[in-house]
């Protein structure tokens, strides 16, 4: 049983008046690009790292300025790798290209200033997990070194090296099978984990791209809203083709890919195959980033409505890395909606597991109080990998962009129902004050 509901409702209502922004896992644009064009992060982001309409078009054009105007807007010249005359003598000479005329690196650092996790009670109001308060225990919880840039008129590269402080909790339980009497003791160990992500994008023409590497598509990050993040497994290393229209307004985006993302026992290129289609009505063009009505001109939010549908096929028992909850699944399908008007954005996503039979869905609402102050209230009902049922949560908070590349955020997460078992309990409500900066 939870604590008194009146206390919960009062806490949630207080923080619900100042909603938060939920960060995507991969921003897909970095300060290295801002240096190339000598422009603000707000050109492509509605507050770093969430992308706005222009940022979406920048990514859809293979990380180049939309409309074929990359050379006109680049303020830092590229270093030529061969003369243009080599094109005429190809293949008897290498095809010429260029590389960034500056160090194409950037760094993104984030961590918790403080965090508080409330205690957890069983149905007899017996404490199963104690409350925990940490003040600056992990002020730098994660850091990412980005590298990115264009190489000639068709190729672009994007990569990241990620370091994160990961906490592993071991729970010892006694009284298994007797929920009213069991007790548990948890010990936590913090370790440093690292990972590499990267890909090369070949733009055949604006809106027609082939990407090789990992960290693709819309499945592991959203645009302004992250409604479908978490409702699908994340693709791993592989190839992805994208076809995008929308030179003037709105447009269609279609992606198809195959990815390897398993263990040594089952690790094939077709571990995951997927397709996704999104159609944007009105608003800025998916390729131009212009042509629509800006609801908030300071951060490039355009008034629009979009609908999407996705399907992902999985090899049975692939035991996908980092997504063990999907083991044994052979297919996941889903639909999503998102739109914005003025300073308000709303998104919703739903997915269904073919074999496991779970329904996952979430709703995100974002509101700009000021161009530098925005927030979201989210309801998510997602399957948790260590539990046999979904974990519905409501989260609310506030994010302040102190500068275009620095922010402070407060988040309160409330679990709407208990899911206690004798072995684990993930229903502790929490409050986190975090900070991020990038340069």
N, C-alpha and C positions, 0 to 999 in steps of 0.2 A: 504494500500500500504506500502511496506517496505521502508527502507531507500534506498539511492542510491545503485544500484546493484554493482557498481564498488568498493564501500567501502567494501561491503560484500565479494565480490570475492577476493579482496586483503587480507582481514583478514583471510579468509578461506585458501587461498593459502599459506600464511605465516605459519599458524599452521599446515597445511596439510603436511608440510615437516617433522614434528616431531609428528607422530601418537601416540595414547595412547592405554593403555590396559583397557578394560572394565571388571570390577570385577564381579565375580560370586557372587550369594547371599550366597552360602554355600561352604566353601573351602573343607570340608570333610577330612581334615588332619590338625593336630594342633601341636604346639610345644611340647605337651606332648609325642607325638610319636617320635619326634626328640630326646627327652631326653631318651626314652626307648632304642633306637638304637644308641644313641650318634652319630648322623650324622647331616649333614646340611639340612636346609629346601630345598635346591636345589636338594636333592636326589629325592624328590617327586614332586617338584614344579619348573615350569619354571618362577620363580619369584612369591613368595607368593601373592595371594592364588591360582593362576591358576595351575592345575596339569599338569605334563608331562606324558610321556608314563609309567614310573615306578610308578608314583603316581596313575595312572589309574589302573594298575595291583594290587597295594597295596589295593585299595578300592575293586576291584573285588574279592580279596581273603579274604574278610571279615576283612579288616584292619589288615592284617598280611603280613609278608615278603613273597614274591612269591616263588614258588618252594618248599614249605614245609620246608623252612630254617629259620623259625621264631626263634626257640630256638638258632640256631647258631649265629644269628646276634643281638639278644637282649643282650644288655650290662648291663641292670639292671634286676636282678632276680625277678621273680614273687614270691609272698607270697603264699605258699601252703595252701589250705583249705581242709585238709584231706590227708591221705596217698593213694598211688596208689593201695594198697591192698584192699581198699574199693570197687574197681571195681569188684573184684572177688566175693564179698559177696553181691553185689547189687541184689535184692532190699531190702535186710535186713540191708543195711547201705546206708547212703547218697552217691551219686556219688561225687567223689572228684573233686576239681577244684582249681583255683588259682585266685588271684587278683593282680593288679599292685603293685610292691614293692616300689612305690613312689607315691606322690600326683599327680593324673592324671588330673591336671587342667592346663588351659592356658587362656590367655586373649588377645583379639584383640580389639584395640582402633583405631578409625578413625574419622576424622573431617575435616572441611574446614579451611584453613589458611586465605583465602579470597575468595570472590565471587562477581561477577558483572553480573547484569541482565540488558540488554538493554531495552530502552523504546519501547512501542508498538504503532503503528499508524494505523488509519483507512484509508479507500480509499481516504479521503480528507486530508491526512497527519495530522490529528488531533490526539493528544496524548491521548490514552485510558488507558495506564499504564505507570507510570514514571519509569525511570531507577533507579536501586537500587544497591548501593555498600556497602558491609559489610566486614569489616576487623576484622577477628577473632571473629565474633559474636558467632559462634558455633565451637570453636577449638576442642571440643570433641563432635561431633554430634552423635556418636553411640559407644557403647562398648558391647562386647560379652564375656561371660565367657564360655569356652568350658570344657567339661569333656569327656574323652574317654579312652578306654583300652580294652584289651582282658581278657576273663574269661575262662581259659581252652583252649582246642584245637578247640572248635566249636563256642563258644559264644563271641561276642564283643558288646560293647555299645558305643554310641556316643550321646552327648547331648549338648545343648547350652541354655544359658539364655541371652536374648538380651534386651538391653536398647537403646532407640533412641529418639532423640529430633525431634518431629514432628511439622511441622508448618501448621496451618489451616488458610486459607485465606477466608474472608467473603467479597463478592462484592455487593455493593449497586448500582443499575443502574436506571437512569432516561431516559425517551425518548424511551422506548421500542417500537419497530415497526418503528422507524425512525433512521436507521443506520447512516445517515449523521449528526444527531443532538444528539444522545444519549451520555451521560456521565456516568462514573462509578467511584466509590471510593472503595478502598480495604483496609481492616484492617487485620493484621496478628497476630495470637496468637501461641506461641510456648509451647507445652506440652511434657511431658516425657511419652513415651509409653514403654511397656515391653511385652515380649513374651517368651514362652518356646518351645523348639524343642528337640526331642530325639527319639531314636529308639534302638532296640536290633536286632542284626543280628545273625542268626543261619546258619553257613556254614556246610552244609551236607558233602560237599567235595569241593575242589578248583573249583570255578566257579559256584557252585550251592548253592544259598543263599535264605533264607527267612527272610524278615525284617518286624518288627512290630513297629509302631510308626508314626512319621510324618517327612516330609522333605525328600522325596524319589527321586530316579531316575534321569533322565537327563532332566526333564522338568523344573526344577527350577535352574539349573546351567549347564554350559558347561564344557568342558575340557580345552583345550588351547583357543578355541574360544567359545563365548557364543551365537552362531548363533540362537539356538532355545529357548533361554531364552526370555520369554515374548510373544512368538508366541502361547503358550498354557497356559491354567490356571494351577496353581500350585496345585498338590495333597495335601490333608490335612492328617488327621490321618487315618490310615488303615493298609493294608498289601500289601507287594510287593514281588513277586518271580522273581529271575533273574537266567538266564542260560548263561554262558559265556565260550567260547572256545578260543584257541590261546596260546598254550604252547610254541610254537617256533616262529611263526610270524603271524601277522594279527589276524584274528579270527572273531567270531560271538558273538554278545551280544543281548540277548532277555530278555525283562522284561514285566511283566503283573501285574496289581495291581487293587485294589479297595480301594477307600478312602472316608471318610466322611469329608465334607467341606462346611457346609451350616449354616443356621440360625436355631433358636429353632423351627420354624414352619416347615421347611423342612430340616431335618438333619439325613440322613440315611447313613448306611455303603456304599451303592452303589450310593451316590451322584455323584461319578466319578468312572468310570472303564476305564482302558487304557491298551494299548499294544504298545510296541516299539521294533523295530529290527534295529540293526546296523551291517554292515559288513565292516571290515577293511582289505584293501588290502596291503600286504607287511608291512613294518614297524615292530616295536616291537610288540610282542604278547600281546593280551589283558589280558592274565593271567600271563605271564612271565615278561613283561616289558623289554624284551631283544630279541635279534635275528634280529633286524632291523639295518638299517644304521642311525647313528645319524647325523642329519644335523647341530646341535649345541650341541656338547658334553658337554659343560659346564652346560647347563640347561636341558639336556635330551630330546631335541626335536628330534623326529625321522622322517625320510622321509617316507611319507605314503599318502594314499588316502582312505577315508571312505565315505560310503553312508548310510543314515538312513531313516526310514519311521515310522510314528507314527499315532495312532488314539485314540481319547479320547471321550467317551460317557458321557453325562451329563444329570442329571435329569432336565427337563424343569422347569424354574423359581426357580431353587435351590438358586439363589442369593448367589453365592459362596463368602465366606468371603475374602475380599481384592481383589476380581476380579468381581466387579459388572458389568463390561462391558460385561460379558458372560451371564448375566441373560436372560433367555428365549432361550438359545442355547441348543441343544440336541446332537451336535456332532462337533468335530473339527478334521481334518486330515491334515497331512503335510509331507513334505519330506525335507531332509537336506543333504548337502555335506560339507566335510571339508578335508583339506590335508595340508601338509607342505613339503617344500624342502629347505634345507640349513637353513638360518635365517628367511625365509618367511613362513607365514601361512595364509591360506585363507579359509573362511567358508561362507556358504549361507544356508538360511532356508526359507521355504514357508509354510504357513498354510491357510486353508480355513474353514470358519464357514459354517456349513450345513444349519442352519436356518437364521442367521443374514446376511449371504452373504458377509462377509468382507474378503478381501485378506490381509494377514499380511506377510511381508517378510523383511529380513534384510541381509546385507552382511558385514562381518568383515574381514579386512586384517591387519595382525600383522607382524611387522618386528623388528628383534633384531639388533639395531645399535651396541650395545656391549652386552655381556652377562648380564650386570647389567642395561642396558638402552634399553627399548623397547616401542613399541607403536602400535596403531591401528587407522585406519580410518574406520568408520562405516556409512553405509547408512541404515536407518530403516524407513519402512513405516508401521506403526502400528496403530491400532484403539485405540483411547483414550476414556476412559469410559464416559466422560462428553460431548462428541461431536458426531455428527452423521456421521462423516467421519474420514478418517485416518489422521495421523499427520506425514508427511515425514520429516525426519531430517538427517542432516549430522553432525557427531561429529569427532573431531580430537584432538590429544593431545600427551603428552609425560609423561612417567613414569620412574622414576629413583629409582632403589633399592639401597639406600645408604648402606644398609646391607642386609643380607639374610632375615631378619625379619622386615625391616623398609623401607618405600618408601615415595616418594614425587611425586605427579602427577598433571598435568595441563590439563584441558579439555575445549574445546570450542565447543558448540552445536549451530547449525544453522538450523532454520526452513525454509524449502524451499518454503513454501507458507503460506499465511495468512488464518486463520480460524476464523475470528472475528464473534462473535454473540453479541446480546445485553446483554447476561447474563454472558458470560465467554470468556476468551482469554488465550490460553496456548502457544502462538507463540512467546514469548519473548526469544530472543537469549541470551546465557549466557556463562560466563567464570568462571571456578572454579579451585582454587589451593588447593589441598587436601593433607593430610598426614595420614599415617597408620603405626602402629607397632604392633607386637605380641610377646609375650614371655610366 
